C-alpha cells in the first residue's frame, strides 16, 4: 500500500509569503494613495475653474453685477428655497438640475472633504469660503454682498474689482482659515487644507492656485 503524501505549506513558507505581501503593500499603497490624491486635486481645481467661468457668465447676463448676495461659507446642497448658495444661483451655468427635494451637488463637493469629515453629513459640509473683504482703493468691499452681515449687503459691480485680479475670490474652507469665522460652521469645514499646507483659491483673474490666505488680500 502506497502512503499518500500530504501537500501543504510549512510555517516558514507561510511567514515568507506574508512578509512578501506586507512589503508589496508598503510599496504599492503610497503610490495608489498619491495617485488618488492627485486625481482629487485635479478634479477640485477643474471644478473651481468652472465656478470662475460661471461667475463671469452670470455677471455678463446681469448687467455687470457680481453673484449674490451670498453666505460666506458655501455648502453644495441645492435647495430651491435657500438663497445665498452658489450651486443654486449659478445652476443655469453649471448644468445643475433644478429639482426637489434638496440634494447634494456631488461634483462640487471634493471627495477629500468628505474623507476629512467622516461624521458630518455631506449636505452640511462647507468646502468653500467666499472673500468678503477685497481691497479696493483703500477700502475692503464684498463683491458678492453678504447675507451674514447686519443688515445684509447687496452684490456690487464687477468693474469695481478690475484692479483686484490677483485677489482671491473663493477658497477652500478649513477651520483655521482667516475668513472662516464662527464655531457654528467651523466644525463643518475640514480641519486643514485638503491637498497640502496651503489651500487652493480661485482668483478674480480666473486662475486657481495654492496661496496663503493670511498674506493674500
C-alpha atoms as a printed R data frame, in Angstrom:
    type eleno elety resid chain resno       x       y       z
1   ATOM     1    CA   UNK     A     1   0.000   0.000   0.000
2   ATOM     2    CA   UNK     A     2   1.436   3.347  -1.089
3   ATOM     3    CA   UNK     A     3   1.194   6.056   1.527
4   ATOM     4    CA   UNK     A     4  -0.234   9.404   0.390
5   ATOM     5    CA   UNK     A     5   1.908  12.477   0.709
6   ATOM     6    CA   UNK     A     6   0.177  15.461   2.280
7   ATOM     7    CA   UNK     A     7   0.828  18.596   0.252
8   ATOM     8    CA   UNK     A     8   0.833  21.846   2.214
9   ATOM     9    CA   UNK     A     9   2.858  24.841   3.277
10  ATOM    10    CA   UNK     A    10   5.369  24.854   6.047
11  ATOM    11    CA   UNK     A    11   5.303  27.571   8.691
12  ATOM    12    CA   UNK     A    12   8.426  29.143   7.199
13  ATOM    13    CA   UNK     A    13   6.800  29.295   3.772
14  ATOM    14    CA   UNK     A    14   3.664  30.939   5.172
15  ATOM    15    CA   UNK     A    15   5.707  33.507   7.070
16  ATOM    16    CA   UNK     A    16   7.678  34.232   3.902
17  ATOM    17    CA   UNK     A    17   4.508  34.773   1.854
18  ATOM    18    CA   UNK     A    18   3.039  37.095   4.490
19  ATOM    19    CA   UNK     A    19   6.279  39.084   4.617
20  ATOM    20    CA   UNK     A    20   6.352  39.454   0.827
21  ATOM    21    CA   UNK     A    21   2.724  40.613   0.774
22  ATOM    22    CA   UNK     A    22   3.449  43.165   3.505
23  ATOM    23    CA   UNK     A    23   6.406  44.531   1.535
24  ATOM    24    CA   UNK     A    24   4.316  44.793  -1.651
25  ATOM    25    CA   UNK     A    25   1.540  46.581   0.247
26  ATOM    26    CA   UNK     A    26   4.041  49.030   1.718
27  ATOM    27    CA   UNK     A    27   5.330  49.799  -1.765
28  ATOM    28    CA   UNK     A    28   2.025  49.904  -3.638
29  ATOM    29    CA   UNK     A    29  -0.255  51.679  -1.128
30  ATOM    30    CA   UNK     A    30   1.625  55.035  -1.086
31  ATOM    31    CA   UNK     A    31   1.706  55.063  -4.882
32  ATOM    32    CA   UNK     A    32  -2.033  54.354  -5.148
33  ATOM    33    CA   UNK     A    33  -2.818  56.864  -2.397
34  ATOM    34    CA   UNK     A    34  -0.673  59.511  -4.062
35  ATOM    35    CA   UNK     A    35  -2.327  58.940  -7.431
36  ATOM    36    CA   UNK     A    36  -5.764  59.217  -5.822
37  ATOM    37    CA   UNK     A    37  -4.853  62.497  -4.123
38  ATOM    38    CA   UNK     A    38  -3.517  63.930  -7.403
39  ATOM    39    CA   UNK     A    39  -6.765  62.961  -9.133
40  ATOM    40    CA   UNK     A    40  -8.843  64.563  -6.360
41  ATOM    41    CA   UNK     A    41  -6.732  67.728  -6.525
42  ATOM    42    CA   UNK     A    42  -7.051  67.956 -10.320
43  ATOM    43    CA   UNK     A    43 -10.813  67.500 -10.080
44  ATOM    44    CA   UNK     A    44 -11.139  70.190  -7.402
45  ATOM    45    CA   UNK     A    45  -9.070  72.624  -9.480
46  ATOM    46    CA   UNK     A    46 -11.265  71.911 -12.504
47  ATOM    47    CA   UNK     A    47 -14.457  72.491 -10.541
48  ATOM    48    CA   UNK     A    48 -13.161  75.742  -9.057
49  ATOM    49    CA   UNK     A    49 -12.289  76.980 -12.541
50  ATOM    50    CA   UNK     A    50 -15.807  76.058 -13.623
51  ATOM    51    CA   UNK     A    51 -17.160  78.233 -10.816
52  ATOM    52    CA   UNK     A    52 -14.992  81.108 -12.054
53  ATOM    53    CA   UNK     A    53 -16.349  80.787 -15.600
54  ATOM    54    CA   UNK     A    54 -19.918  80.602 -14.298
55  ATOM    55    CA   UNK     A    55 -19.415  83.720 -12.170
56  ATOM    56    CA   UNK     A    56 -18.255  85.663 -15.239
57  ATOM    57    CA   UNK     A    57 -21.174  84.393 -17.321
58  ATOM    58    CA   UNK     A    58 -23.622  85.363 -14.578
59  ATOM    59    CA   UNK     A    59 -22.120  88.849 -14.405
60  ATOM    60    CA   UNK     A    60 -22.365  89.269 -18.184
61  ATOM    61    CA   UNK     A    61 -26.052  88.294 -18.067
62  ATOM    62    CA   UNK     A    62 -26.888  90.551 -15.103
63  ATOM    63    CA   UNK     A    63 -25.712  93.970 -16.201
64  ATOM    64    CA   UNK     A    64 -22.185  93.513 -14.850
65  ATOM    65    CA   UNK     A    65 -23.251  92.674 -11.289
66  ATOM    66    CA   UNK     A    66 -21.460  90.073  -9.218
67  ATOM    67    CA   UNK     A    67 -23.210  86.927  -7.974
68  ATOM    68    CA   UNK     A    68 -25.106  87.354  -4.755
69  ATOM    69    CA   UNK     A    69 -25.896  88.118  -2.101
70  ATOM    70    CA   UNK     A    70 -24.058  85.069  -0.755
71  ATOM    71    CA   UNK     A    71 -23.277  83.420   2.554
72  ATOM    72    CA   UNK     A    72 -19.561  83.407   3.482
73  ATOM    73    CA   UNK     A    73 -19.488  79.614   3.917
74  ATOM    74    CA   UNK     A    74 -20.758  77.679   0.925
75  ATOM    75    CA   UNK     A    75 -22.403  74.253   1.019
76  ATOM    76    CA   UNK     A    76 -23.078  72.156  -2.079
77  ATOM    77    CA   UNK     A    77 -26.691  71.279  -1.315
78  ATOM    78    CA   UNK     A    78 -29.085  72.576  -3.962
79  ATOM    79    CA   UNK     A    79 -32.241  73.844  -2.292
80  ATOM    80    CA   UNK     A    80 -34.637  75.974  -4.305
81  ATOM    81    CA   UNK     A    81 -35.893  77.586  -1.102
82  ATOM    82    CA   UNK     A    82 -32.471  78.651   0.227
83  ATOM    83    CA   UNK     A    83 -30.851  81.826  -1.072
84  ATOM    84    CA   UNK     A    84 -27.173  82.681  -0.893
85  ATOM    85    CA   UNK     A    85 -25.747  79.449  -2.316
86  ATOM    86    CA   UNK     A    86 -23.562  79.349  -5.413
87  ATOM    87    CA   UNK     A    87 -24.942  75.991  -6.524
88  ATOM    88    CA   UNK     A    88 -28.430  77.481  -6.658
89  ATOM    89    CA   UNK     A    89 -27.602  80.916  -8.091
90  ATOM    90    CA   UNK     A    90 -25.215  79.563 -10.729
91  ATOM    91    CA   UNK     A    91 -27.236  76.429 -11.527
92  ATOM    92    CA   UNK     A    92 -28.082  77.506 -15.126
93  ATOM    93    CA   UNK     A    93 -24.358  77.933 -15.872
94  ATOM    94    CA   UNK     A    94 -23.108  74.763 -14.171
95  ATOM    95    CA   UNK     A    95 -25.510  72.153 -15.569
96  ATOM    96    CA   UNK     A    96 -27.103  71.764 -12.134
97  ATOM    97    CA   UNK     A    97 -30.643  70.458 -12.240
98  ATOM    98    CA   UNK     A    98 -33.436  72.485 -10.654
99  ATOM    99    CA   UNK     A    99 -35.354  69.867  -8.729
100 ATOM   100    CA   UNK     A   100 -36.862  68.993  -5.363
101 ATOM   101    CA   UNK     A   101 -36.345  67.731  -2.745
102 ATOM   102    CA   UNK     A   102 -32.960  69.311  -1.903
103 ATOM   103    CA   UNK     A   103 -29.933  67.285  -2.985
104 ATOM   104    CA   UNK     A   104 -26.136  67.492  -2.744
105 ATOM   105    CA   UNK     A   105 -24.391  68.505  -5.959
106 ATOM   106    CA   UNK     A   106 -21.650  65.911  -5.540
107 ATOM   107    CA   UNK     A   107 -19.470  67.149  -8.393
108 ATOM   108    CA   UNK     A   108 -18.783  70.322  -6.415
109 ATOM   109    CA   UNK     A   109 -18.152  68.551  -3.105
110 ATOM   110    CA   UNK     A   110 -14.491  67.446  -3.066
111 ATOM   111    CA   UNK     A   111 -14.080  63.774  -2.182
112 ATOM   112    CA   UNK     A   112 -11.179  64.764   0.052
113 ATOM   113    CA   UNK     A   113 -13.546  66.960   2.101
114 ATOM   114    CA   UNK     A   114 -15.896  64.034   2.651
115 ATOM   115    CA   UNK     A   115 -12.991  61.865   3.842
116 ATOM   116    CA   UNK     A   116 -11.787  64.647   6.149
117 ATOM   117    CA   UNK     A   117 -15.206  64.935   7.821
118 ATOM   118    CA   UNK     A   118 -16.484  61.368   8.340
119 ATOM   119    CA   UNK     A   119 -19.016  62.404  10.984
120 ATOM   120    CA   UNK     A   120 -20.577  65.263   9.006
121 ATOM   121    CA   UNK     A   121 -23.456  64.798   6.585
122 ATOM   122    CA   UNK     A   122 -22.432  65.800   3.025
123 ATOM   123    CA   UNK     A   123 -25.209  68.402   2.887
124 ATOM   124    CA   UNK     A   124 -23.655  70.217   5.868
125 ATOM   125    CA   UNK     A   125 -20.036  70.235   4.673
126 ATOM   126    CA   UNK     A   126 -18.814  73.736   3.773
127 ATOM   127    CA   UNK     A   127 -15.916  73.160   1.375
128 ATOM   128    CA   UNK     A   128 -15.610  76.760   0.159
129 ATOM   129    CA   UNK     A   129 -15.474  80.233   1.667
130 ATOM   130    CA   UNK     A   130 -16.090  83.489  -0.200
131 ATOM   131    CA   UNK     A   131 -13.848  86.541   0.072
132 ATOM   132    CA   UNK     A   132 -15.989  89.317   1.521
133 ATOM   133    CA   UNK     A   133 -13.046  91.660   2.168
134 ATOM   134    CA   UNK     A   134 -11.459  92.500  -1.162
135 ATOM   135    CA   UNK     A   135  -9.193  95.576  -1.023
136 ATOM   136    CA   UNK     A   136 -10.391  98.307  -3.391
137 ATOM   137    CA   UNK     A   137  -8.825 101.788  -3.238
138 ATOM   138    CA   UNK     A   138  -8.039 101.588   0.459
139 ATOM   139    CA   UNK     A   139 -11.350 100.005   1.453
140 ATOM   140    CA   UNK     A   140 -12.470  96.412   1.957
141 ATOM   141    CA   UNK     A   141 -15.535  95.570  -0.106
142 ATOM   142    CA   UNK     A   142 -17.644  92.450  -0.571
143 ATOM   143    CA   UNK     A   143 -18.137  91.711  -4.281
144 ATOM   144    CA   UNK     A   144 -20.919  89.242  -3.545
145 ATOM   145    CA   UNK     A   145 -22.928  91.077  -0.950
146 ATOM   146    CA   UNK     A   146 -23.169  89.306   2.378
147 ATOM   147    CA   UNK     A   147 -26.228  87.607   3.827
148 ATOM   148    CA   UNK     A   148 -24.411  87.223   7.143
149 ATOM   149    CA   UNK     A   149 -23.915  90.980   7.538
150 ATOM   150    CA   UNK     A   150 -26.295  93.034   9.674
151 ATOM   151    CA   UNK     A   151 -28.096  94.295   7.694
152 ATOM   152    CA   UNK     A   152 -27.348  92.054   4.688
153 ATOM   153    CA   UNK     A   153 -25.495  93.784   1.866
154 ATOM   154    CA   UNK     A   154 -26.056  93.506  -1.884
155 ATOM   155    CA   UNK     A   155 -23.554  92.436  -4.571
156 ATOM   156    CA   UNK     A   156 -21.523  95.083  -6.365
157 ATOM   157    CA   UNK     A   157 -20.481  95.701  -9.957
158 ATOM   158    CA   UNK     A   158 -17.690  93.536 -11.302
159 ATOM   159    CA   UNK     A   159 -15.973  96.617 -12.748
160 ATOM   160    CA   UNK     A   160 -15.166  97.800  -9.216
161 ATOM   161    CA   UNK     A   161 -12.792  94.841  -8.844
162 ATOM   162    CA   UNK     A   162 -10.982  95.188 -12.156
163 ATOM   163    CA   UNK     A   163  -7.857  96.211 -10.257
164 ATOM   164    CA   UNK     A   164  -8.122  93.284  -7.844
165 ATOM   165    CA   UNK     A   165  -7.469  90.481 -10.334
166 ATOM   166    CA   UNK     A   166  -4.788  88.958  -8.084
167 ATOM   167    CA   UNK     A   167  -7.074  88.852  -5.065
168 ATOM   168    CA   UNK     A   168  -8.743  85.570  -4.182
169 ATOM   169    CA   UNK     A   169 -12.453  85.259  -4.822
170 ATOM   170    CA   UNK     A   170 -13.207  81.839  -3.370
171 ATOM   171    CA   UNK     A   171 -11.067  79.473  -1.339
172 ATOM   172    CA   UNK     A   172 -11.044  76.030   0.175
173 ATOM   173    CA   UNK     A   173 -12.521  76.371   3.651
174 ATOM   174    CA   UNK     A   174 -10.823  74.882   6.698
175 ATOM   175    CA   UNK     A   175 -11.062  75.555  10.408
176 ATOM   176    CA   UNK     A   176  -8.154  77.982  10.807
177 ATOM   177    CA   UNK     A   177  -8.744  79.884   7.558
178 ATOM   178    CA   UNK     A   178  -8.804  83.636   8.396
179 ATOM   179    CA   UNK     A   179 -12.160  84.035   6.625
180 ATOM   180    CA   UNK     A   180 -13.801  81.105   8.410
181 ATOM   181    CA   UNK     A   181 -15.417  82.755  11.408
182 ATOM   182    CA   UNK     A   182 -17.862  81.330  13.911
183 ATOM   183    CA   UNK     A   183 -17.912  77.989  15.659
184 ATOM   184    CA   UNK     A   184 -21.389  77.308  14.281
185 ATOM   185    CA   UNK     A   185 -19.989  76.372  10.880
186 ATOM   186    CA   UNK     A   186 -16.268  75.951  11.527
187 ATOM   187    CA   UNK     A   187 -16.920  72.381  12.681
188 ATOM   188    CA   UNK     A   188 -18.350  71.592   9.232
189 ATOM   189    CA   UNK     A   189 -15.143  72.534   7.429
190 ATOM   190    CA   UNK     A   190 -12.081  70.253   7.050
191 ATOM   191    CA   UNK     A   191  -9.543  70.645   9.862
192 ATOM   192    CA   UNK     A   192  -6.728  71.543   7.434
193 ATOM   193    CA   UNK     A   193  -6.322  72.356   3.717
194 ATOM   194    CA   UNK     A   194  -7.131  69.297   1.621
195 ATOM   195    CA   UNK     A   195  -4.020  69.000  -0.535
196 ATOM   196    CA   UNK     A   196  -1.089  70.414   1.389
197 ATOM   197    CA   UNK     A   197  -0.084  73.166   3.793
198 ATOM   198    CA   UNK     A   198  -1.952  75.851   1.825
199 ATOM   199    CA   UNK     A   199  -5.481  75.934   0.367
200 ATOM   200    CA   UNK     A   200  -6.481  76.214  -3.249
201 ATOM   201    CA   UNK     A   201  -8.002  79.530  -4.213
202 ATOM   202    CA   UNK     A   202  -9.956  80.828  -7.195
203 ATOM   203    CA   UNK     A   203  -8.685  84.291  -8.104
204 ATOM   204    CA   UNK     A   204 -10.561  87.101  -9.814
205 ATOM   205    CA   UNK     A   205  -8.427  86.616 -12.932
206 ATOM   206    CA   UNK     A   206  -9.881  83.098 -13.257
207 ATOM   207    CA   UNK     A   207  -6.758  81.233 -12.143
208 ATOM   208    CA   UNK     A   208  -6.674  78.579  -9.434
209 ATOM   209    CA   UNK     A   209  -3.573  78.197  -7.281
210 ATOM   210    CA   UNK     A   210  -2.341  77.393  -3.794
211 ATOM   211    CA   UNK     A   211  -1.960  80.536  -1.691
212 ATOM   212    CA   UNK     A   212  -1.518  81.872   1.829
213 ATOM   213    CA   UNK     A   213  -4.823  83.496   2.862
214 ATOM   214    CA   UNK     A   214  -3.111  85.305   5.731
215 ATOM   215    CA   UNK     A   215  -0.827  87.114   3.283
216 ATOM   216    CA   UNK     A   216  -3.022  87.419   0.164
217 ATOM   217    CA   UNK     A   217  -5.835  90.005   0.135
